[in-house]
Structure formats: C-alpha cells, structure tokens
Amino acid sequence: MLRKLGTRFGAQLLPATLGLGPGLGRKVSGARGQGWLQPAGHDTGVKVYNSLTRRKDPLIVGSADATSWYSCGPTVYDHAHLGHACSYVRFDIIRRILTRVFGCNIIMVMGITDVDDKIIKRANEMNISPASLASLYEEDFKQDMAALKVLPPTVYLRVTENIPQIISFIEGIIANGHAYSTEKGNVYFDLQSRGDKYGKLVGVAPGPVAEPGDSDKRHASDFALWKAAKPQEMFWASPWGNGRPGWHIECSTISSLVFGSQLDIHSGGIDLAFPHHENEIAQCEVFHQCEQWGNYFLHSGHLHVKGKEEKMSKSLKNYITIKDFLKTFSPDVFRLFCMRSSYRSAIDYSSSSMLEAKRLLLATATFVQDARAYMKGQLACGPIREDVLWERLSHTKAAVKAALADDFDTPGAVDAIMDLIHHGNRQLQLVTKHLLWVTCHRDPAVLGVLLCSAPSSPTLSSFLRPLEFLWQTDSLFQGTAARPLCTAWWRSWSDSGSRSGSLPWPQERPAGRPGGSSCWRGSPCWRHATPCARTSLPMASGLRTGAAHPHGNCWIRGRRPQTRELRTREAGTTGSQCGTKATDTSAV
C-alpha cells in the first residue's frame, strides 16, 4: 500500500536509487515567502522566480546528480496546439540550461491524464472507447513534442496504469484526517482541515463556487479525490464503490511514487497554479505529513493571439495546431521566438513576430558559417583583429551565463549573442570592403573555354549563399550581380569605383572601355555570369591571390608587370587574355 510506503519512498528509495540529497533547511522570512523553507543541498548558482514566494530565490536542489522535476502533462483528448507548445518548449529550454550550463542531471516525470471528463465526452462523440481515444492523442502529443525538439521526460506515467496507487494515496489522506467519503461513493478533500496552510501559491484561497443542490460535500470549497461512477462511463473498483480518480490526486500520486515526500521543481502553465497545483500541495503535504513538499514552482505565461487579451485555447477556438504551424515555420524558429521573452511572461503570437525570429535565426546561422569558414582558412580576407574578437567572445560567454543564472533570462542571453554577431560581422565587412575583378583567359587546349582565377577578396554575402550566390547584389549595379559558374568564379561590383547608376564601373577602368553599364555584357573579363545548379566554395589556396589591376582590356591579378616582362608574356601567350567573345561556360 502506498500509504504505508510513503515515508520509506522519501527516506530510502530516492536517496538510494536517484541520489536525492538531504531535506529541508532554515525558514526564510518575508511577507509572501514567510514559511517557505530554503532547501539544503546543491546550490546550482541560479536564482529562480519561485511562485511559492513570488520572488527570486537561490535554486538549491537535493542533488546535482539527480534533480527531481515533475511536469504536468497533457489531457489527451485532441491535437496539441501552440499554446501547449509554448509552455513545453520554454521548460525544455530551462531543462537544457540547467543540464548543459549548470551541470544538473534532471530526473523528469510527466503524468499523462488519460481518463477525464473531456476524454469521455470526446470518445462518445467519435463513437470509440476512451482508452482508444487517449492512446491515439497521447502518441500524437509525443510526435508533436519530438517535432519541436522537446526532450522527452525521463519517464511518462499514465493515470489509468496507476489506479491502485491512487486509491492507496486517497486512503492515506483519509487516515490522516483530511478527507472523507460519502454515501454516494465520492471522496472529498476536507479543505477546512487544512486551515491557513491552504493558499501557498495564490496567497488567499478564492471563495467557493456555487454547487448543485444535490452535492454531497460537507463544504462548498472541498474538492474531489474520487468520483463515483456515472452511467456509460469507465470506472474502477475501490473501497468506496466503483468510480475514477479526481483530477488533482493524479499528479500528487504519480510524483510521490517516484520522488516521495520531497520534490525539487514543479512546472506548468500559469493557469494550473490554482486550483490544480494548490490542491497538489495540500494533498501531498497531508499525505506525507511534511511541512513543505515542493520547493520551487515554475509557471510559464500564456501564448496570446496578437491584438487580443485572450490566451490561445481550444475552448476559445482561436488555436493553431502544432502540425499546421510546422508546415510554415521550423521548430528552431519557434524556439527562438520563445527565447525572445521571459518564460514567465505572456507572449503575443503573430506572423510578423515569427518572421523576425526567422530572420534572427538566419543571421545567427550565417555568422556561424562564416566564422567556421574563416577558421578553416576558406575565407579570403585581410587581417582580422582576433584579439578583439576573442575578448568580445569571452565577454559574451560571461554575459550569457550571467543572464541564464538570473531566472533563465533568455532574452538577455539572445541580446548578448546578437551583439557578438554584430561585432563579428563588422570585422568581416571591414576586410571585404574593396572588391576587385577576376582574371579570365582562354584555355589554349579547349576551344571556347574561359579559365578564371579565384577571386582575391570575395564578398561574403552569406545571406545569399543558401541561394547559390557568392557575391553581394548591388541595387545600383545594372543587372544581377555575378554568380559562380560550375567551372569558374566571377567578380561583381568593385568598391574602388563610383557607386552611381551612370558610372557603375571602377574609376580606373581600362582605357577605351565605355562607362555605360552595358559594357560588361559579353566581355570575357566582365560578363554576366550564368548560374549553375550547385557550386562549391573555392579552395583556400585559390583564394590567396594577389590584387588585381587593369591591363589592356582586362584586369589581371598579381603585381603590375614591368615593360620587359609584359612584352615577354604577350609574345609567349598562346591564347588571348581577352580576345574575342567567349562562349557560355555554364554547361562546362
């Protein structure tokens, strides 16, 4: 019986199997937090907003090797929507932060409510069994969470698979004098027996709601632990007659089965704070006869439809399913969208906010790609102030960790990272400012084929790189900026010239070449590049070319040759440097 094993679960099972540490420590004073006991154990270095105290408290867990966390799971009667996704993604972010940044090994338990009034009603509408309906949408929920890259809990526990344990838990509450059964077969929690200890989360317990005339409660504020069976409903046998569990008792039992009388972290949406979490606290503390069951309660804010005060929910019929959302945006975009606000705050959903998150994600990925290319020597650029970048990186790492230690301030962490990206991009833009033209000459062995040297200073238009562009597009450049061919690399606009529509060529353009924008078309040196399906970046050795300079009708790379060298080179050249118009090389 769970009632008899409750103390042993807390005192022996968890320390032995999960390594959970010592119990409660000293009391902490304060108007809202008076009576809250600061735990003894491992200080994570994080300050977290605790709904029990309504302030930021040091997050101290029983053990860094086995931090206990209970998460309220879904009631599986329909598809999950973005409101659910927002809560689970936000807490997944926090879980990853505690694990990767602060070294906590999280043991997370999630309860699945697979028997409920909503499940029974929906099953009747669909003419299937409640068990079949619950199984269908439980699997659907897990698939949605996987698609959103939410880590699964350590263990899922279903209500219907723990009915005997729930019955034992209720028996323990009755034995301790805090619940009563009725002639109709219902069992209620006696709220008055709790006295002024009820209301730890909400401060003052709200007044009771109106009850039907046939209610068998002693007091209107009492809540159900066990519900007597109704016609056409699923039920289980119990000492009080056939019936099924109440909502709140499920989570208290499931959490206690694994973690016993002490829980580090409990999480859920803000709408669960009352009455669900408040009733969980009351049930667990009277069953375990402990002064404090859960040490930290974390609550996430609602997802709102922009322009409305209402939250996204099925009852209001204003929701977007996770599956529909993922047809338009990636899970990483949604995760960044969630990180741009505090997990505790309400957040407005709109297409513009999602597009902004997408833009920031692309900017981040682009910078990482550029930085890796630079580190591999695949980026042609001048000297970069690496000392400045290393100093900035060190500062950013410290700023990110400080933000995450302050109640998981992901907006602050994102801002610090974007600032690093901004400074990094300024360095890259600085060294790629002056663009030059590529040298092209005919291959004497293959008729009609142009050989072009790799560009000496490629413009890092990484935003366009996924679209197979290499060079920056200039709106003043008359025509599409040059793109890479399958067999050659071409140059785009040169920053050394006048940036005007009437004079789109470098001021030092070769003699005799007209200044009109059409002059570049058809030239073997300056020509419009035909795009190809796929192109690799040039090798690092090919990028280390000299500065180009004009010679005749072409720009050639390397130092400017002396007169004697130039004559010798021209005399020994088999193919002309620029000569007649070249054929299209895109198919080569």
N, C-alpha and C positions, 0 to 999 in steps of 0.2 A: 504493500500500500504506500502511495506517495506521501500520505500524511505522516507515516512512521519513518519514512526515509528522508524527509525534508531536511532535518538538521545534518544528517550524515552526508547528503549531497553537498551542502555548503562547506562542511568542515573537513571531509576526507576525499570525496570523489574528485572535486575540481583541483585542489592543490596537487593531488597525486597524478592526475591524467593531463591536466591543462597547465599546471604550474601557476595557478592564480595565487596571488600573494596575500598578505595579512589584511585584516578587516579595517574597521573604521578608526579614525584618529580623533583629533580635537574638534570641538564645536567652533564654528565661525560666526561671529556676531554680525549684525547688520539688519536693517529694517525688513528687507524682503528675504534675505538669506538666513535669518535667525533660526536656529535649529538645524541648519544644514551641517553635516559632519564632513569635514575635509578628509578624504581617504588617506591612508598610509600606504606607501608602495613606491612605484617608479614614477618620478616626475618626467614627463615627456618633453618639457620645455615649451609647451604650447599653452596659451591662455585661450579658453573657450567660453563662449557665451552659454551659460547654464540656465535653462528655463526654470530650474528649481530656485535659483537665487536672483534671476534677472540681472546678472552682471557677469563680467568675465572672471572666471576662476582658473587657477592653475590646473591643468589636466593631469591628474595623478591616477595611474592605473595600478591594478593589483600586481601585474607582471608585464614587462615589455615583451616577454616571450609568448604570452597568451592573454591578450587584452580582450575582454568579453564585450560583445556588442550584439544587442538584439534589435532587429529591424522588423517593423510591422510590414507584412507582405500584403498582396492583393486579395480582394474578394473576387474570385474568378467566375464571373458570370457574363463578361463581354470583353471586347478588344480593349487593350490599354491605349490611352491617349497621351498627348504631350504633357498634360498636367501631371500625370503619373511619372512620365519620363523625366520631367524636370527634377522632381524630388529624388528619384533613384540615381540619376546622373550626378546630381550635386553631392549626394552622400558617397557615391563611388569615388568622386574626386577627393573628398575628405579621407576616405579609407586609403586611397593610394598615397596621399600626402603623409598620413601617419605611418604607413608602411615604408615608403621609399625615402622620405626626408627625415623622419624622426625615429625610425627603427623599431616600430611596434609590429608584432605579429598578431594580426587580428583574427580572432575566432568569432565569426559572424553566424548567427542563427536567424533564419527568416521563417515566420509562420505563414502558412497558406490557408486562408479561410475557404474551405471547400464545402461548407454547409452553412446556409444563411437564407434569410427571407428572400433576398433578391435572386439567389440561385434557384430556389424552389419556384418562384414566380416565373422566371425566365424559362426554366425547364418545362413548366406546364404550357407556356405559350408555344414552345417549339416541339412539344409532344415527345420529349425524350426524358430519360431519367436525370435527376440532379447530379448523380455521380458522373454520368457521361458528359454532361454539360461542363461540370467543373474540371474534369480531366482534359477536355478539349481546350478550354481557355487557359488552364494552367500551362499547358505546353505552348500555347500561343504567346503567353506572357514571357516565358523563358526565351522563346525565339526573338521576341522584341528586345529583351534586355541584351541578348547576345549581339543583335544587330547594332545596338547602341554602344557596344563595347563595355557594358557594365559587368564587372566581375561577379560571378555567382557567389552566393554565401557559402560558408563552409558546409552548411547543411540546411536543407529545406525540411520542415516538419509540417505535415498536414493535420488539420483538426480531426478528421474522420479516422485517422490512424492512431489517435491518442485519446480516445473516449474514456477508456478505463482510468487513465491517469488524471483526466479532467474530473471524473467522478470522485476519485480519491482526494483531489485538491479541494473540491467543494466540501467533502466530509470533514477535512481538516479545518476549514473555516467555520463550519457549524460547531465542531467540537471546541473551538476556541471562543465561542460565544458571539460570533459576528455575522451569523446568517441563520435563516430559519426556513423551514419547508411549510407548505400549505396543503390543505385538503385536496386542492385541485392538482397537486403534483408539481407545483412550481417551487423553486428555491430562490430566495432573495437575499441580497446583502443588506444587513441592518446598518444603514448609514449613521443613525444616531449613536450606535455603539462606538463609532469611530471618534466621536466628539470633535474637538477643534483641530484634530490632526488631519482631517479631510480638507482638501483645497491647497495642497502644497504647490501645485502648478498655477492655479488660477487665483490664488490669494483668498478669495471669498467664494464659497460654493454657491452657484446660481440657485435660484429658487426652483422648487419642483414644478414640473409641467402638469397640466390637468390630466387626470387619469379617468378611464372609462368607469361607469358606475358599477360594473361587476369586478373591479380589480380586487385581488386578494392580498394586496400589500398591506403591511402594518403602517407604513408611512409613504407618502407620495414620492419622496425622493429616493426610496430604495430601488436598487436595480437588480435585474435578473441574473442569476448564476446558472439556473437550469429551467428550461421551458417545457411545460407539459405538452405532449404530442397533440397535434390537431389532425383532423381527418385529411387523408390524402397527402400527408407529409411523412418524410423519412424520420425514423426515431431509433433510439437505443434504450435498452432496459437499464433501470437504475433503482436504487433503494427508494426513490420517491415516485416510481412509476415510469412508464415509457415517456421519452422526451428527447431533447437535444440541448447542447450547451448554449449558454448566452454568449454574446459577442466578447465581452471583456475578459471572461475567465480563460478563454483560449490562449491568449498571449501570456498571461501570468503563468499558466501551467507549462506551456512549451518552454518559456525562458527558464523556469525553475528546474525543469527536467535536465537541462544542460548546465546551467550556471549556479543553481542552488540559491542561497539567500543573499548573494552579492552580485551586482551587475555593474560593470564599468560605464557602459554607454548604451543609451536607448534612443532610437531615432524614429522620425516620422514627419509627416506634413503637419503644419501648424493647426490644421483643423482637427487633428487627433489629440491635441493636448487635453481638451475637455469634450466629452467625458471619458474618452477611452483610456488615455494614459493616466489620468487622475484615478480612475477606478482600478487600473492595474496596480498602481502604487498601494492603494488601500487593501486590495486583495492579498498582495504578496507580503506586505508588512504584517498583516494579522495572521497569515498562514505561517510565515517563518518566525513570527514574534520577534522581529528585529526593528530597530529604530529607523534604519534607512536601508531600503532595498536597492534602488537605482541611484548612482552617484551623479550622473550627468545626463540630462535630457536635451537632445538637439532637435530643433524643429526648423523645417525648411519653409520658405514663403511660397505663396501661391503663384501659379502662372496665370496671368490675366490676358485677355484679349485686348489689344491696344485700343484705347478710346473708351473702354468700359471699365466699370468698377468691379464687375463680377469675375469670379475665377472661372477657368476652363473646367467644365464638368459635364458628365453625361446627363445629369438631371436638368441642366440648363440648355442642353442640346447645342452647345457652342464649341464643341471639341473637334480636334483633328487627330485621327488615329496615328500611331507611330508609323505604321506601314505606309500610309498616304504621305506622311511628311518625308520619309526616306526616299520617296520617288523623286523628290526635288532637291533635297539637301543631304549632305553626308553626315554621318554620326559625329565626325570631328568638328564640323561647323556647329552642330547643336551643342557640343561640349564646350566649345569656345564661347558660344552665346551664353551658356550658363555661368561660365567663369567670369564673365564681364560684370557680374553683380554679386553681392554678398549672398551666400546661401540662405540667409535668414530673411532677405527682403523679397517682397513681391516683385515680379518681373513681367514686363509687357512683351507679348509676342506680336510681331508684325513682319511682313515681308522685308521691309527696309532694315530692321534690326538683324535679320538673318543674313541679308546681303552684306551688311557691314561686317558681320562675323566671318563671312566667307572671304571678304577682301583681306581682313587681317590675317586669316589663316594662310592665304596665298602669299601674302607678303612675308610671313614667317618662313614658310617652306622655301621661298625663293632665296631668302638670305642664307638659310642653312645650306642650300645647294651651292650658292656662290662661295660661301666660306669653305666648304669641302673642296671645291674645285681649286681654290687658292692654295689650300694646304697641300694638295696633290701636285702643285706646280702646273696645273692646267689652265691657269688664268694669266694671260699676258698683261702685265701692269708694271708700273714703276714702283719705286719704294713705298711701302706702306708702314705707317707708324705702329709697328706691332706692340711696342711698349705701351702706347696709349690704349690700344685695343685690349691688351692683357689687363691693364689697370681697370679699364671700363668693365671687362668681364668679371674681374674679382669683385668690383663694387656691385655689379648686378646680382651675382650669386648671393652676396650678403643681404642685399635688399630683398631678393625673392624669399630667402629663408626667414628673414625678419617679418615679412608680410604674412607668410604662411603660419608663422608662430603666433600671429595676432588674430586668433579666431578664424584661421584659414582665409585670410584676406586675398582671395584670388584676383580681384580687380587690381589691387596694388601690385601683385606679382606680375600680372599681364602688362601693366603700365611700365614696370621696370624692364621687362624683356623687350617691349616695343621701343623703348628709349635706346637700349643697346643696339637694336637693329637699325634705328635711325642713324646712330653714330657710325656704325659699320658701313652702312650704305654711303654715307658721306665720304668715307675714306675711299671706297671703291669708285665712286663717281669722280673723285678728285684725280685719281690716277688714270682714268679712262676718258679724260675730257678732250684731248687732242686726237682726232681721228685722221688717219691717212689712207691713201688709196692702195689697193693691192697691185702687185706687178703681174701682168699676164703676158705670155709669149706663146708662139705656136710651137707645137711639138713637131720637129722635123720628120719623125718616124711615122706619125699618124696624121693623115691629111684632115684638116678641119678641126683639130682638137686644140683647145687652149689649155696651157698649163699656168696655173696661178699660184703664187706663193701664199703661204698662210698670212693672214693679216697681222701686222705688228702690234696693234693696240685695239683688240676687239671691244666693241661697246657691249657691256654686259646688260643687255635688255632681257633680263631673266623673266620678266613678266610675260614677254612674248615667246620665250624659249619653248614652253609646252606646245605652242602653236607652230613649232619648227622655224621660227625666225631666229636669226643670230643678231642682227643689228637693230639699233633703235630706229623707230619710224619718226621722221621729221615732217610735221604738218606743212612746213614751208617748202619741203622738197617736192618738186613737181613729179609725182608718181610714187609708186610703192618703194620703200627702202629696199636695198638689195638683200636678198636672202641666199642661203647656202644652196649650191647645187650638189648633186650626188658626187661629182668629181672635182669640184673647185670651190674655193671660198672667195666671196666678192665683198667689196667695200661699199659702204654707204656714205652719207654726208660727212664732209670734213669740217671740223670745228675751227680750222685755221682761216676759213673764208668768211665772207659776209653772209649773214643769215637773212637774206631777203629774197622774196619771190622773184625779183628781177635779176638777181645775180646769185644763183644757187650753187656756183662753183667756187673753189678756193681762189683767193685773190692772186695767188702765184700760179694760176693755171698756165698750161703750156701756150707758147706763142701761136697765134693763128687759130686757136680754138675759140669759137664764139662763146659769148656769155649766156646765151639763152638756155633755158632748161632742157630743150630738146636735144642739145648737143650730146648728151650722154647716151642716147638711144643708138644702138647698133655699133657702138665702138667696142673693139676687143678689149680695151682697157677700162672704159667707163660704160658699162652696158647694164640694162635691166636684167636682173637675174631671174631665170625661170625656176620656180620652186620644184623640189622633188619630194617624194613621199616620206623619206626618212634620211637623216644625215647625222653622222657622229661628230662630236666636237673635234677640232684639230688636235694633234698630239702636242705635248708640251714643247718638244724640240722645234716643231714647226711654228710655234708661237713666238719663239725667241728670234725674231727677225729684226733687221735694222730699220731705221727710219726711212721712209720713202721720200723721194724728191723727184721733181719733174725733169724729164729728158726728152726732147723732141715732142712727139705727140703722146708720150706715155709717162707714167710715173713709175719709177723703178725703185727697188729697195736697196739698202746698203749705202755706203758712203758715196759722195759725188765723185765720179772717176776723173782723173786728170786727163788732159787733152790727149796725151800719147796713149794712155790706157784705153780711152774711149775709141780712138781710131783702130787700135788693135782688135778690140772686142767687136766693132762693127764689121771689120774685114773678115773676121773668122766666124761670123754668125751665119748659120745655115738657114734658119727661119727668121723672118722679120719679127722685131719686137711687137709691132702693132699692125703693120701692113694692111691687107685688105680685110673686109668684114668677115668675121668668123661665123661659123655655123653654130646652131643651138647645141649646147653640150648637155642639156638636161637629160637626154636619153643615154648618155655615155656611161 
